[in-house]
Amino acid sequence: MSTPDVDVNHKNIKTEDILCPLVEYEECDFSKLLEKPRLLNIDRQRSLDERSISELSIGMSPHHSTRGVDLNSSRIFEQLDSVCSPVGRRSGFSTPRSQTGFDPHPMVAEAWEALRRSLVYFRGQPVGTIAALDNTEENLNYDQVFVRDFVPSALAFLMNGEPEIVKNFILKTLRLQSWEKKIDRFQLGEGVMPASFKVLHDPVRNSETLIADFGESAIGRVAPVDSGFWWIILLRAYTKSTGDTSLAELPECQKGMRLILSLCLSEGFDTFPTLLCADGCCMIDRRMGVYGYPIEIQALFFMALRCALLLLKQDDEGKEFMERIVKRLHALSYHMRSYFWLDLKQLNDIYRYKTEEYSHTAVNKFNVMPDSLPEWVFDFMPLRGGYFIGNVSPARMDFRWFCLGNCIAILSSLATPEQSTAIMDLIESRWEELVGEMPLKVCYPAMETHEWRIITGCDPKNTRWSYHNGGSWPVLLWLLTAACVKTGRPQIARRAIEIAEARLLKDHWPEYYDGKLGRYIGKQSRKAQTWSIAGYLVAKMMLEDPSHLGMIAIEEDKQMKPLLRRSNSWTL
């Protein structure tokens, strides 16, 4: 491979290298990544080697074994070793391509059939999956291929040994990126990836045309900041899964990555390494008060930077961007781990903040008023556990829990090993609030009454405990499962999958559920939602064959570990 794929060799990675989140960090030495040999040998059948899986899922340190890992969780890995040979091993025992002899769950065949029905073809080749197959109501834009929505579908096909559709999707969206993008006489940045596209058929001329949406047709007319990040992450997943480096090394793909990076690495007036974003720029695609520095975008940004560092060629242009990436990773990891992290101790520190502090010695660096702490967060925070809060900006901290951002923080190793464990502890401690009767809350808690009116603009779709305002989204099941596998907590994923299997098929694969416990099908939820289907399949396959984790997770390398220095306030 012609890129410094530091996560291929997991021999030096140990989950017992624990970092304390509430210490003062020296900078992680990301620059040493550039000095690593460019590995050429990639296992095309498996995403992680046997030792890595053992270390990630079984070989936890003694103080983890009692609360961090189910003592019976190793059985699934022992079972896999006994029934699957390293050569030709695919996606576990519940998929159509499996030949291991296990009886699949009846939902799996139904899910694959529905996923294949959602395929979109352009000139005879599959190029993506539509958002939903629900024909009961007006489609709106659910008949389009969304970049973010396609990711779980792409992972499902990669895990099942069908990479061609993913390759086609990557190339077609790359071509769309090069289009001129104008909204009301204003031209968007050259590197913006489309939010979605559709195939128009002209029966008269017997021709097909791709039509892209860069935000000009979206609700609120907001460009998708996350599309470019998901594109880079998916390119790396394809490369890691197949061992085919030729796609990422194409001049067009290299240029596409550089254009995306040019947008997000550009220098400006901001004093923070995080990305300033508008409401509606990500999965939370309507006004929900995430304006500023939302955790979802920052975590995806971090992961995309790490993926790009593995994929960029070491030519003159590539090296220049790699140096910029390394500098940004230094600053971004320190900023997020220091200022976005919240646990019981940090909550108590904020509760006692002084305000109007000046100079470099200020403790309350963002001038957050202790009276702005919401009442719910004191009850929500367990004795053991923590999470990355939703947003941090001057005089404002959004203490809401956002699932996608926290799971991506684990998968990208933005979260330290101890922070990753704390996030999983929080999920277990607050199971009723975050999982309930249908996985998984997109955010918690919901906004209500006057706060809802002001922040959402009286959005009727985002009423309390619905849609993005505390709704439950089955697609998030795959992210939870990947985080569980990476942290050695597969029992959490198994429990969540069993809850989903009790209702998802019977309810015809809804987009989201309403209510505090996720008990009701969303009032405007589309049925036959493709990423609900694909998310379930990816969760099943990853739990059954944890080696798939390697295509979507990136491990910390010893050379990246920060040197620790205890702060004066640190206590055991």
Secondary structure, 3 states (H helix, E strand, C coil): CCCCCCCCCCCCCCCCCCCCCCCEECCCCHHHHHHCCCCCCCCCCCCCCHHHHHHHHCCCCHHHHCCCCCCCCHHHHHHHHHHCCCCCCCCCCCCCCCCCCCCCCHHHHHHHHHHHHCEEEECCEEEEECCECCCCCCCCCCCCEEHHHHHHHHHHHHHCCCCHHHHHHHHHHHHHHCCCCEECCEECCCCCCCCEEEEEEECCCCEEEEEEECCCCCCCCCCCCHHHHHHHHHHHHHHHHHCCCHHHHCHHHHHHHHHHHHHHCCCCCCCCCCCCECCCCCCCCCCCCCCECCHHHHHHHHHHHHHHHHHCCCCHHHHHHHHHHHHHHHHHHHHHHHHHEEEHHHHHHHHCCCCCCCCCCCCCCCCCCHHHCCHHHHHHCCCCCEEEEEEEECCEEEEEEEHHHHHHHHHHCCCCHHHHHHHHHHHHHCHHHHCCCCCCECEECCCCHHHHHHHHCCCCCCCCCECCECCECHHHHHHHHHHHHHCCCHHHHHHHHHHHHCCCCCCCCCCCEECCCCCEECCCCCCCEHHHHHHHHHHHHHHHCHHHHHHCCCCCCHHHCCCEECCCCCCC
